Amino acid sequence: MNRSDFREGLRGGFPIMLAASPFGALFGALAVENGFTIADAVFMSATVYAGASQMVGIELFGNQVQPWLVVLSVFAVNFRHVLYSASIAKHIRHFSFVQKLLAFFLLVDPQYAETEQRGERGVPITFAWYLGFALVIYVPWIINTLIGAVFGQLIGDPKAIGLDVLLPVYFLGLVMSFRKRDRFLPIVATSAIASVAAMHFVGSPWHVSIGALAGILLAACLPSERPAREVPVVEREA
């Protein structure tokens, strides 16, 4: 493993880790509040490792929803990860099968965003870099879940101090990091409108997938803003 690439990944993921740490603690606190044991909360963070769907899952468990509906709801929230994996596949095709399995397990929102942007800049995506970037987020996520589960009762109601807005702000920051892409504004606007409409007429958590699909359909229909490359015309010799 290339140690310099691994260290570069650690450095790149460190700011993300600091930003994501409150989410891990918040999840731990909410999980215990909804009837999870501390071990359950830590185990879910270690195995599911998907902040938004973990939040949805514990709320549904707390409301005594049928297990099949919990699984289906988590799938709806995490549907975007299917798109993430398809998008970065071209950047990690040189990974071994085992490396790809690990890469897709660790594929969360900031991992996707950084991998995609790095690939667009033409910077090689090495497994050492990918692993370093991922582990510096994954390991503290589990530790912060434990801290939140143990000491979360000291926080009280997270909504009372505004911690419930951290997740939307976090996702907004990720979306804005792609603002220079072609047709960014109409695609994001369409996705947002479709998601809000689905929230009212279909309900949560399906609005997440419906909004994403609306944006994908528009992106597929719109022409690219990038000018086509000119193909040199070679004149025939007389």
Backbone as numpy.savetxt, mean C-alpha at the origin, in Angstrom:
# Nx Ny Nz CAx CAy CAz Cx Cy Cz
24.57 -11.19 -1.21 23.73 -9.99 -1.21 24.61 -8.75 -1.21
24.25 -7.77 -2.02 24.99 -6.52 -2.11 24.69 -5.66 -0.89
25.70 -5.48 -0.04 25.48 -4.78 1.21 25.20 -3.29 0.99
25.83 -2.70 -0.01 25.59 -1.27 -0.26 24.16 -1.02 -0.70
23.61 -1.91 -1.55 22.22 -1.79 -1.96 21.28 -2.00 -0.77
21.64 -2.95 0.10 20.81 -3.20 1.28 20.78 -1.98 2.19
21.96 -1.36 2.40 22.01 -0.16 3.24 21.25 0.99 2.58
21.33 1.08 1.27 20.58 2.13 0.57 19.08 1.93 0.77
18.64 0.68 0.73 17.23 0.39 0.98 16.83 0.76 2.40
17.68 0.45 3.38 17.40 0.82 4.76 17.25 2.33 4.92
18.18 3.07 4.28 18.11 4.53 4.38 16.84 5.07 3.72
16.49 4.48 2.57 15.31 4.96 1.87 14.02 4.66 2.62
13.97 3.52 3.29 12.75 3.14 4.00 12.62 3.74 5.38
13.72 4.31 5.92 13.69 4.82 7.29 12.65 5.93 7.49
12.57 6.94 6.60 11.54 7.97 6.80 10.12 7.39 6.73
9.93 6.38 5.86 8.61 5.74 5.76 8.29 5.04 7.07
9.31 4.41 7.66 9.11 3.72 8.93 8.65 4.69 10.01
9.27 5.87 10.06 8.88 6.86 11.06 7.44 7.31 10.85
7.05 7.48 9.57 5.69 7.92 9.28 4.67 6.83 9.56
5.06 5.56 9.35 4.12 4.44 9.52 4.02 3.96 10.96
4.97 4.33 11.79 4.98 3.84 13.17 3.69 4.13 13.94
3.11 5.35 13.82 1.85 5.59 14.54 0.73 4.64 14.12
0.73 4.23 12.84 -0.31 3.31 12.37 -0.20 1.96 13.06
1.04 1.47 13.22 1.23 0.20 13.89 0.74 0.25 15.33
1.09 1.34 16.03 0.65 1.50 17.41 -0.86 1.67 17.48
-1.42 2.41 16.53 -2.87 2.62 16.49 -3.60 1.30 16.26
-3.06 0.48 15.35 -3.70 -0.81 15.10 -3.67 -1.68 16.36
-2.52 -1.72 17.03 -2.42 -2.52 18.24 -3.44 -2.10 19.28
-3.59 -0.78 19.43 -4.55 -0.27 20.42 -5.98 -0.63 20.03
-6.32 -0.44 18.76 -7.68 -0.73 18.30 -7.98 -2.22 18.35
-6.97 -3.04 18.06 -7.18 -4.48 18.08 -7.56 -4.96 19.47
-6.82 -4.51 20.49 -7.12 -4.90 21.86 -8.50 -4.36 22.27
-8.81 -3.14 21.83 -10.10 -2.53 22.15 -11.26 -3.34 21.56
-11.00 -4.02 20.41 -12.04 -4.81 19.75 -12.02 -6.28 20.15
-11.31 -6.60 21.21 -11.38 -7.95 21.75 -10.21 -8.86 21.41
-9.22 -8.38 20.68 -8.04 -9.19 20.38 -7.15 -9.27 21.61
-6.41 -10.36 21.72 -5.35 -10.42 22.71 -4.12 -9.73 22.13
-3.15 -9.46 22.97 -1.91 -8.83 22.48 -1.23 -9.74 21.47
-1.22 -11.04 21.76 -0.60 -12.00 20.83 -1.33 -12.03 19.50
-2.67 -11.96 19.53 -3.46 -11.94 18.30 -3.10 -10.73 17.44
-3.00 -9.59 18.08 -2.71 -8.35 17.34 -1.34 -8.42 16.67
-0.34 -8.88 17.42 1.01 -8.98 16.86 1.06 -10.02 15.74
0.37 -11.14 15.94 0.34 -12.20 14.92 -0.31 -11.69 13.63
-1.38 -10.91 13.75 -2.04 -10.38 12.55 -1.13 -9.41 11.81
-0.41 -8.56 12.54 0.51 -7.63 11.88 1.65 -8.36 11.19
2.09 -9.47 11.78 3.21 -10.22 11.22 2.81 -11.02 9.99
1.56 -11.45 9.92 1.14 -12.35 8.83 0.30 -11.65 7.76
-0.60 -10.77 8.17 -1.41 -10.05 7.17 -0.62 -8.88 6.61
-0.02 -8.08 7.49 0.85 -6.96 7.12 0.23 -6.09 6.03
-0.89 -5.47 6.35 -1.56 -4.55 5.43 -2.43 -3.65 6.28
-1.91 -2.46 6.58 -2.53 -1.58 7.55 -4.02 -1.35 7.38
-4.44 -0.93 6.18 -5.84 -0.58 5.97 -6.76 -1.77 6.16
-6.39 -2.91 5.59 -7.25 -4.10 5.71 -7.23 -4.65 7.13
-6.13 -4.46 7.84 -6.10 -4.87 9.25 -7.11 -4.05 10.06
-7.17 -2.74 9.77 -8.14 -1.88 10.46 -9.57 -2.34 10.18
-9.83 -2.63 8.89 -11.17 -3.10 8.51 -11.48 -4.42 9.20
-10.51 -5.33 9.22 -10.72 -6.64 9.80 -11.07 -6.59 11.27
-10.35 -5.78 12.04 -10.63 -5.74 13.49 -11.98 -5.09 13.78
-12.38 -4.11 12.97 -13.69 -3.49 13.18 -14.80 -4.50 12.92
-14.64 -5.31 11.86 -15.65 -6.31 11.55 -15.68 -7.42 12.60
-14.50 -7.82 13.08 -14.45 -8.82 14.15 -15.15 -8.29 15.40
-14.92 -7.00 15.69 -15.53 -6.39 16.86 -17.04 -6.32 16.77
-17.58 -6.29 15.54 -19.03 -6.23 15.33 -19.65 -7.61 15.12
-18.85 -8.66 15.38 -19.35 -10.05 15.29 -19.88 -10.39 13.89
-19.14 -9.93 12.86 -19.52 -10.23 11.48 -19.07 -11.64 11.13
-19.78 -12.30 10.21 -19.43 -13.65 9.79 -18.00 -13.69 9.23
-17.24 -14.75 9.54 -15.84 -14.83 9.08 -15.67 -14.70 7.57
-16.58 -15.30 6.78 -16.44 -15.23 5.32 -16.57 -13.80 4.83
-17.40 -13.00 5.51 -17.56 -11.61 5.11 -16.33 -10.78 5.48
-15.70 -11.16 6.60 -14.46 -10.48 6.99 -13.38 -10.71 5.93
-13.24 -11.98 5.51 -12.23 -12.33 4.50 -12.52 -11.61 3.19
-13.79 -11.58 2.79 -14.17 -10.93 1.54 -13.92 -9.42 1.60
-14.19 -8.83 2.74 -13.99 -7.39 2.91 -12.50 -7.03 2.88
-11.69 -7.86 3.53 -10.24 -7.65 3.51 -9.71 -7.77 2.08
-10.25 -8.74 1.33 -9.85 -8.90 -0.07 -10.21 -7.65 -0.88
-11.38 -7.07 -0.62 -11.81 -5.88 -1.35 -10.87 -4.72 -1.10
-10.47 -4.54 0.17 -9.55 -3.45 0.50 -8.18 -3.70 -0.11
-7.75 -4.96 -0.10 -6.42 -5.29 -0.59 -6.37 -5.58 -2.08
-7.45 -5.39 -2.79 -7.46 -5.67 -4.22 -6.39 -4.86 -4.96
-6.11 -3.68 -4.46 -5.09 -2.83 -5.11 -3.73 -3.51 -5.16
-3.49 -4.46 -4.24 -2.21 -5.15 -4.23 -2.05 -6.07 -5.44
-3.16 -6.52 -5.99 -3.10 -7.28 -7.25 -2.55 -6.38 -8.35
-3.03 -5.14 -8.37 -2.55 -4.17 -9.36 -1.09 -3.80 -9.09
-0.74 -3.64 -7.82 0.64 -3.32 -7.47 1.60 -4.39 -7.99
1.25 -5.65 -7.73 2.15 -6.74 -8.11 2.29 -6.83 -9.62
1.18 -6.58 -10.34 1.25 -6.61 -11.80 2.13 -5.47 -12.32
2.06 -4.33 -11.65 2.81 -3.16 -12.10 4.32 -3.32 -11.90
4.73 -3.89 -10.76 6.17 -3.99 -10.49 6.78 -5.27 -11.03
5.95 -6.15 -11.61 6.47 -7.44 -12.09 7.61 -7.26 -13.08
7.49 -6.24 -13.92 8.53 -6.02 -14.94 9.86 -5.58 -14.32
9.80 -5.02 -13.10 11.02 -4.54 -12.45 11.73 -5.64 -11.66
11.00 -6.70 -11.30 11.59 -7.75 -10.45 11.58 -9.11 -11.14
11.48 -9.12 -12.45 11.41 -10.40 -13.16 12.70 -11.22 -13.00
13.80 -10.54 -12.63 15.07 -11.25 -12.45 15.18 -11.88 -11.06
14.22 -11.63 -10.16 14.23 -12.27 -8.84 13.97 -13.75 -8.99
14.50 -14.54 -8.08 14.18 -15.97 -8.06 12.75 -16.15 -7.58
12.22 -17.37 -7.71 10.84 -17.64 -7.31 10.63 -17.34 -5.82
11.55 -17.78 -4.99 11.44 -17.54 -3.55 11.54 -16.05 -3.25
12.43 -15.35 -3.94 12.56 -13.92 -3.74 11.28 -13.19 -4.14
10.65 -13.64 -5.21 9.38 -13.02 -5.63 8.29 -13.25 -4.59
8.23 -14.45 -4.02 7.24 -14.72 -2.97 7.42 -13.77 -1.80
8.66 -13.58 -1.38 8.94 -12.68 -0.26 8.66 -11.23 -0.65
9.01 -10.88 -1.89 8.79 -9.51 -2.35 7.31 -9.16 -2.37
6.47 -10.08 -2.83 5.04 -9.81 -2.89 4.41 -9.81 -1.51
4.94 -10.60 -0.58 4.44 -10.56 0.79 4.71 -9.19 1.42
5.88 -8.63 1.14 6.29 -7.35 1.73 5.80 -6.15 0.92
5.01 -6.40 -0.10 4.57 -5.33 -1.01 3.41 -4.54 -0.39
3.75 -3.46 0.29 2.75 -2.55 0.82 2.82 -1.25 0.01
1.98 -0.29 0.36 1.85 0.92 -0.47 3.16 1.68 -0.69
3.92 2.02 0.37 5.17 2.75 0.12 6.20 1.92 -0.64
6.19 0.61 -0.43 7.11 -0.27 -1.16 6.81 -0.22 -2.65
5.53 -0.28 -2.99 5.13 -0.18 -4.40 5.52 1.17 -4.98
5.20 2.25 -4.28 5.45 3.58 -4.81 6.94 3.80 -5.08
7.79 3.42 -4.13 9.22 3.63 -4.31 9.80 2.72 -5.38
9.34 1.46 -5.43 9.83 0.53 -6.45 9.44 1.01 -7.84
8.21 1.45 -8.00 7.74 1.92 -9.31 8.49 3.17 -9.74
8.66 4.13 -8.85 9.36 5.36 -9.20 10.84 5.09 -9.48
11.43 4.21 -8.72 12.83 3.84 -8.95 12.99 3.18 -10.32
12.06 2.28 -10.65 12.11 1.62 -11.95 11.91 2.59 -13.10
11.03 3.59 -12.92 10.79 4.57 -13.98 12.02 5.44 -14.22
12.82 5.62 -13.19 14.06 6.40 -13.35 15.18 5.58 -13.98
14.91 4.30 -14.19 15.92 3.44 -14.81 16.93 2.89 -13.83
16.64 3.01 -12.53 17.55 2.48 -11.51 17.22 1.00 -11.29
18.20 0.11 -11.35 17.93 -1.32 -11.18 17.31 -1.64 -9.82
16.33 -2.52 -9.81 15.70 -2.96 -8.57 16.38 -4.26 -8.15
17.32 -4.17 -7.24 17.99 -5.37 -6.75 17.22 -5.93 -5.55
17.38 -7.22 -5.33 16.68 -7.84 -4.20 17.22 -7.29 -2.88
18.53 -7.00 -2.82 19.12 -6.45 -1.60 18.49 -5.11 -1.25
18.32 -4.24 -2.26 17.69 -2.94 -2.01 16.24 -3.14 -1.57
15.51 -3.98 -2.29 14.10 -4.21 -2.02 13.92 -4.73 -0.58
14.77 -5.68 -0.19 14.65 -6.28 1.14 14.99 -5.27 2.22
16.03 -4.48 2.00 16.41 -3.46 2.98 15.30 -2.45 3.19
14.71 -1.99 2.08 13.62 -1.01 2.16 12.42 -1.60 2.89
12.13 -2.88 2.62 10.95 -3.52 3.20 11.14 -3.82 4.68
12.29 -4.36 5.07 12.47 -4.81 6.44 12.49 -3.65 7.44
13.01 -2.50 7.02 13.06 -1.37 7.94 11.66 -0.82 8.22
10.68 -1.23 7.42 9.28 -0.86 7.66 8.55 -2.00 8.37
8.80 -3.23 7.92 8.06 -4.40 8.42 8.36 -4.70 9.89
9.62 -4.75 10.25 9.98 -5.12 11.63 9.47 -4.09 12.64
9.70 -2.77 12.42 9.13 -1.80 13.36 7.61 -1.81 13.39
6.97 -2.18 12.25 5.50 -2.27 12.24 5.02 -3.28 13.28
5.70 -4.42 13.37 5.33 -5.44 14.35 5.61 -4.96 15.77
6.77 -4.33 15.95 7.14 -3.83 17.28 6.15 -2.76 17.75
5.78 -1.86 16.84 4.85 -0.79 17.21 3.44 -1.33 17.48
3.08 -2.42 16.78 1.81 -3.07 17.09 1.82 -3.58 18.53
2.93 -4.18 18.93 3.06 -4.67 20.30 2.97 -3.52 21.30
3.65 -2.42 20.99 3.62 -1.26 21.90 2.20 -0.72 22.02
1.51 -0.60 20.87 0.15 -0.09 20.89 -0.80 -1.01 21.63
-0.59 -2.32 21.47 -1.46 -3.29 22.14 -1.26 -3.26 23.65
-0.03 -3.05 24.08 0.27 -3.05 25.51 -0.15 -1.74 26.17
0.18 -0.64 25.51 -0.03 0.67 26.14 -1.18 1.46 25.52
-1.90 0.84 24.58 -2.95 1.57 23.86 -4.05 2.10 24.74
-4.33 1.41 25.86 -5.41 1.85 26.73 -5.10 3.21 27.37
-3.82 3.59 27.36 -3.45 4.89 27.91 -3.84 6.02 26.98
-4.05 5.67 25.67 -4.39 6.70 24.68 -5.85 7.11 24.81
-6.71 6.15 25.18 -8.14 6.44 25.21 -8.74 6.29 23.83
-9.70 7.11 23.49 -10.35 7.05 22.19 -9.46 7.72 21.15
-8.91 6.95 20.16 -8.02 7.55 19.16 -8.68 8.67 18.36
-9.99 8.57 18.12 -10.68 9.59 17.34 -10.73 10.92 18.08
-10.71 10.86 19.40 -10.81 12.08 20.20 -9.59 12.98 20.02
-8.46 12.38 19.68 -7.24 13.18 19.48 -6.82 13.22 18.02
-7.73 12.78 17.13 -7.49 12.93 15.69 -6.61 11.88 15.05
-6.33 10.78 15.74 -5.47 9.75 15.14 -6.14 9.02 13.99
-7.47 9.12 13.88 -8.18 8.42 12.82 -7.94 9.05 11.44
-7.39 10.27 11.42 -7.14 10.93 10.13 -5.76 10.58 9.58
-4.93 9.88 10.35 -3.57 9.57 9.90 -3.57 8.72 8.64
-4.47 7.73 8.59 -4.49 6.83 7.43 -4.88 7.55 6.14
-5.96 8.36 6.12 -6.28 9.09 4.89 -5.17 10.05 4.45
-4.54 10.73 5.40 -3.44 11.65 5.06 -2.26 10.88 4.47
-1.99 9.73 5.03 -0.90 8.87 4.55 -1.14 8.45 3.09
-2.36 7.99 2.78 -2.67 7.57 1.42 -2.66 8.76 0.46
-3.11 9.92 0.92 -3.09 11.11 0.08 -1.66 11.46 -0.32
-0.73 11.34 0.62 0.67 11.60 0.31 1.21 10.64 -0.74
0.83 9.36 -0.67 1.27 8.39 -1.67 0.71 8.72 -3.05
-0.58 9.09 -3.09 -1.21 9.43 -4.37 -0.52 10.64 -4.99
-0.24 11.66 -4.19 0.37 12.89 -4.72 1.79 12.67 -5.21
2.44 11.61 -4.78 3.80 11.34 -5.25 3.82 10.96 -6.74
2.63 10.61 -7.30 2.52 10.27 -8.72 1.89 11.39 -9.53
1.88 12.61 -9.00 1.16 13.71 -9.64 1.74 14.13 -11.00
2.97 13.74 -11.29 3.58 14.12 -12.57 3.29 13.12 -13.68
2.53 12.09 -13.37 2.20 11.09 -14.39 1.15 11.63 -15.37
1.09 11.00 -16.55 0.12 11.39 -17.56 -1.31 11.29 -17.01
-2.13 12.30 -17.33 -3.56 12.29 -17.01 -3.83 12.06 -15.52
-2.93 12.56 -14.67 -3.07 12.33 -13.24 -4.38 12.88 -12.70
-4.67 14.15 -13.02 -5.84 14.80 -12.42 -7.17 14.16 -12.81
-7.45 13.94 -14.11 -8.75 13.33 -14.44 -8.91 11.91 -13.90
-7.80 11.15 -13.87 -7.88 9.77 -13.38 -8.16 9.74 -11.88
-7.43 10.58 -11.12 -7.64 10.63 -9.67 -9.03 11.17 -9.34
-9.47 12.19 -10.09 -10.79 12.76 -9.84 -11.89 11.72 -10.11
-11.76 10.99 -11.20 -12.74 9.96 -11.54 -12.76 8.87 -10.48
-11.59 8.44 -10.05 -11.50 7.41 -9.03 -12.12 7.88 -7.72
-11.87 9.14 -7.35 -12.41 9.67 -6.10 -13.93 9.77 -6.15
-14.46 10.29 -7.27 -15.91 10.43 -7.41 -16.60 9.06 -7.37
-16.02 8.10 -8.09 -16.59 6.75 -8.10 -16.54 6.12 -6.72
-15.45 6.37 -5.99 -15.31 5.80 -4.65 -16.32 6.39 -3.68
-16.52 7.71 -3.75 -17.48 8.37 -2.87 -18.90 7.88 -3.19
-19.21 7.78 -4.49 -20.53 7.30 -4.89 -20.75 5.86 -4.41
-19.73 5.03 -4.56 -19.85 3.63 -4.13 -20.00 3.53 -2.61
-19.34 4.44 -1.89 -19.46 4.45 -0.43 -20.91 4.67 -0.01
-21.62 5.54 -0.75 -23.00 5.86 -0.41 -23.99 4.79 -0.89
-23.73 4.25 -2.08 -24.72 3.35 -2.68 -24.42 1.86 -2.49
-23.15 1.53 -2.30 -22.75 0.12 -2.12 -22.29 -0.13 -0.69
-21.45 0.75 -0.19 -20.97 0.61 1.18 -19.50 0.24 1.25
-18.97 0.34 2.46 -17.57 0.00 2.72 -17.45 -1.51 2.90
-16.32 -2.14 2.50 -15.11 -1.53 1.95 -15.05 -1.59 0.42
-16.21 -1.87 -0.23 -16.21 -2.06 -1.68 -15.89 -0.78 -2.44
-16.07 0.35 -1.79 -15.79 1.62 -2.48 -14.32 1.74 -2.87
-13.44 1.06 -2.12 -12.01 1.11 -2.44 -11.74 0.48 -3.81
-12.23 -0.73 -4.02 -12.00 -1.43 -5.29 -12.75 -0.78 -6.44
-13.98 -0.31 -6.18 -14.76 0.31 -7.25 -14.10 1.60 -7.71
-13.61 2.39 -6.78 -12.90 3.61 -7.16 -11.64 3.32 -7.96
-10.90 2.28 -7.54 -9.68 1.91 -8.26 -10.00 1.46 -9.68
-11.04 0.64 -9.84 -11.41 0.14 -11.16 -11.86 1.26 -12.08
-12.58 2.26 -11.52 -13.01 3.40 -12.33 -11.80 4.17 -12.87
-10.81 4.38 -12.02 -9.60 5.06 -12.47 -8.84 4.26 -13.51
-8.80 2.94 -13.34 -8.10 2.09 -14.31 -8.78 2.13 -15.67
-10.10 2.07 -15.67 -10.84 2.09 -16.94 -10.61 3.40 -17.69
-10.63 4.52 -16.95 -10.38 5.80 -17.61 -8.96 5.88 -18.14
-7.99 5.41 -17.35 -6.59 5.43 -17.78 -6.39 4.60 -19.04
-7.13 3.48 -19.14 -7.00 2.62 -20.32 -7.61 3.26 -21.56
-8.61 4.12 -21.36 -9.31 4.73 -22.51 -8.63 6.01 -23.00
-7.94 6.72 -22.10 -7.33 7.99 -22.48 -6.01 7.78 -23.20
-5.72 8.61 -24.21 -4.41 8.52 -24.87 -3.32 9.10 -23.98
-2.12 8.66 -24.19 -0.99 9.16 -23.42 -0.68 10.59 -23.81
-0.24 11.42 -22.82 0.14 12.79 -23.10 1.56 12.89 -23.62
2.32 11.81 -23.48 3.72 11.85 -23.91 3.80 11.84 -25.41
4.59 12.73 -25.98 4.68 12.77 -27.44 5.29 11.50 -27.99
4.75 11.06 -29.09 5.27 9.85 -29.73 6.67 10.08 -30.24
7.48 9.08 -30.12 8.86 9.19 -30.60 8.88 9.23 -32.11
9.67 10.16 -32.64 9.76 10.27 -34.09 10.64 9.16 -34.64
10.10 8.51 -35.66 10.84 7.43 -36.31 11.54 8.00 -37.53
12.84 7.94 -37.57 13.55 8.52 -38.71 13.17 7.82 -40.02
12.97 8.64 -41.04 12.61 8.11 -42.35 13.87 7.97 -43.17
14.11 6.78 -43.64 15.29 6.52 -44.46 14.89 6.57 -45.93
15.47 7.53 -46.66 15.12 7.67 -48.07 15.73 6.53 -48.88
14.92 6.09 -49.83 15.44 5.04 -50.74 16.48 5.63 -51.68
17.43 4.81 -51.97 18.42 5.23 -52.96 17.83 5.08 -54.35
18.07 6.04 -55.16 17.53 6.00 -56.53 18.27 4.92 -57.31
